[in-house]
Structures are given as structure tokens and as C-alpha cells.
Amino acid sequence: MPDEPLSATCVTGRIMAANLKRLRLARGMSQHDLSKAARIAPGMVSFLEGGKRSFTVIMLEKIAHALNVTPETLVRDPAYRPCDFCRDRPFTGFICGTCGLRGD
């Protein structure tokens, strides 16, 4: 698989691409609108959503800011649910001492 883009083979890359598209469409933004708001190259949103390019940390922050979300929102799997132990804790992010990364 060396010729495949990282995003196509990486679970996190696929989650980020799907979140990007979902959030962009929910805000009624075109790919061009988002690229202008995030100040990234015009075709980059298409490449990111299609899994042809990987996100950089700087790009993640720019896009999150343009969508008015936290970078974590773009990275988090929408299917993630904290386990019973973590559910009532103030931080139930990616690291859960009971359920690991995915929750139960």
C-alpha cells in the first residue's frame, strides 16, 4: 500500500476527513469558502476530505478556527462514547483509564 495516501489507510485520517466534510456542510460552506476562511490553498479542502492529503497541526488549527470548533472536534470519532466510569468526569477525551480510546 505504499502508493495510497496516509489518510486512506489511517483510521484517524478517515475520521478527520469525514468530520471536516460534515462540519463544513452543516455550516453551509463550500470547499472554496472554507479554504478562504482558513487561509489554505484553494484545492486543499478537497484533498483533505478525499483522503488525498494528511492534515498538519497548523492546518488543523486553521480549519477548526474557520469552522468555529476545537481541533479536537475534527479529530474525535463521532461514535466515541465514554465508559460508565468516565461519563461523569469533567474530561472524557481520548484517554480513558477504564475503556481506552474507544469507550464502551
C-alpha positions as CSV (number, residue, x, y, z in Angstrom):
1,M,0.0,0.0,0.0
2,P,2.9,2.5,-0.3
3,D,1.1,4.4,-3.1
4,E,-2.0,5.0,-1.0
5,P,-2.3,8.4,0.8
6,L,-1.8,8.2,4.5
7,S,-5.4,9.4,5.1
8,A,-6.8,6.5,3.2
9,T,-5.0,3.9,5.3
10,C,-5.2,5.7,8.7
11,V,-8.4,5.5,10.8
12,T,-7.8,8.9,12.3
13,G,-7.3,10.4,8.8
14,R,-10.6,9.0,7.6
15,I,-12.4,10.3,10.8
16,M,-10.9,13.7,10.3
17,A,-11.8,13.8,6.6
18,A,-15.4,12.8,7.4
19,N,-15.7,15.3,10.3
20,L,-14.3,18.1,8.1
21,K,-16.9,17.4,5.4
22,R,-19.8,17.0,7.8
23,L,-19.0,20.2,9.7
24,R,-18.4,22.2,6.5
25,L,-21.7,21.2,5.0
26,A,-23.5,21.8,8.3
27,R,-22.4,25.4,8.1
28,G,-23.4,25.7,4.5
29,M,-19.9,26.4,3.4
30,S,-18.4,25.4,0.0
31,Q,-14.9,24.0,-0.1
32,H,-13.8,27.3,-1.6
33,D,-15.5,29.2,1.2
34,L,-13.7,27.1,3.8
35,S,-10.3,27.4,2.1
36,K,-10.6,31.2,2.1
37,A,-11.8,31.3,5.7
38,A,-9.0,29.0,6.8
39,R,-6.4,30.7,4.6
40,I,-5.3,27.5,3.0
41,A,-4.7,26.6,-0.7
42,P,-8.0,26.5,-2.6
43,G,-7.8,22.8,-3.5
44,M,-6.7,21.6,-0.1
45,V,-10.1,21.1,1.4
46,S,-11.0,18.8,-1.5
47,F,-7.7,16.8,-1.0
48,L,-8.3,16.6,2.8
49,E,-11.9,15.5,2.5
50,G,-11.0,12.9,-0.1
51,G,-8.1,11.5,1.9
52,K,-5.5,12.5,-0.7
53,R,-3.6,14.7,1.8
54,S,-2.9,14.5,5.5
55,F,-3.7,17.3,7.9
56,T,-0.8,19.2,9.5
57,V,-1.2,20.6,13.0
58,I,-1.2,24.1,11.7
59,M,-3.8,23.2,9.0
60,L,-6.0,21.5,11.7
61,E,-5.9,24.7,13.8
62,K,-6.7,27.0,10.9
63,I,-9.6,24.8,9.7
64,A,-11.0,24.4,13.3
65,H,-10.9,28.1,13.7
66,A,-12.7,28.7,10.4
67,L,-15.4,26.2,11.4
68,N,-15.6,27.7,14.9
69,V,-14.8,24.4,16.6
70,T,-11.9,23.0,18.6
71,P,-9.3,20.9,16.8
72,E,-10.4,18.0,19.0
73,T,-13.8,18.2,17.2
74,L,-12.2,17.4,13.9
75,V,-10.1,14.5,15.3
76,R,-12.7,12.9,17.6
77,D,-14.6,9.8,16.3
78,P,-18.3,10.8,16.4
79,A,-19.1,7.3,17.6
80,Y,-16.9,7.7,20.7
81,R,-18.8,7.2,23.9
82,P,-17.1,7.3,27.3
83,C,-17.5,4.3,29.6
84,D,-19.7,4.4,32.7
85,F,-16.7,5.2,34.9
86,C,-15.7,8.2,32.8
87,R,-19.1,9.5,31.8
88,D,-19.5,11.9,34.7
89,R,-15.9,13.0,34.8
90,P,-15.0,16.6,33.6
91,F,-12.6,15.2,31.0
92,T,-13.7,12.2,28.9
93,G,-11.4,12.8,26.0
94,F,-9.3,10.4,24.1
95,I,-7.6,8.8,27.1
96,C,-9.9,6.8,29.4
97,G,-8.3,4.7,32.1
98,T,-11.1,2.2,32.0
99,C,-12.2,1.9,28.4
100,G,-9.1,3.1,26.4
101,L,-9.6,5.2,23.3
102,R,-12.9,4.0,22.0
103,G,-15.2,3.8,25.1
104,D,-17.7,1.1,25.5
